Amino acid sequence: MELHPELNVAIVFRDHATVQSLLGKTLFNRTIIDGDTTDLRFLDPVSSIVALYAKGGARKDDSGFVVSVANLPIH
């Protein structure tokens, strides 16, 4: 997968604990940051993975919108 070098990517994970366990790790050579602490995306470091946790009906999503950590090359 090739990502634009200057754009951030948001990924929704199953729960808050999962997001917290990923902070500071890398995915696709990009640092994972917490996307739920603020809505000010313009303050995010360039070329980050913005990790969000599923809320509302998304917590039960099985369409692939909510990503499983088991399927990703996280370092």
C-alpha angles and dihedrals in degrees: 000000000000119000128193104263096229102041127089122226124216119212126185115219128193100257147356094259091057092051091049091051091054100050113122094012121112134244122180087357091300128116116246114233133183110261094185098066093075141000092222096108092168087071093059118109112261115262097022135145105235106211117207128178123229116261133186115350091354089075088075096039116133099170094097095261089110108059126222116224090218090070097054134082095233117172 
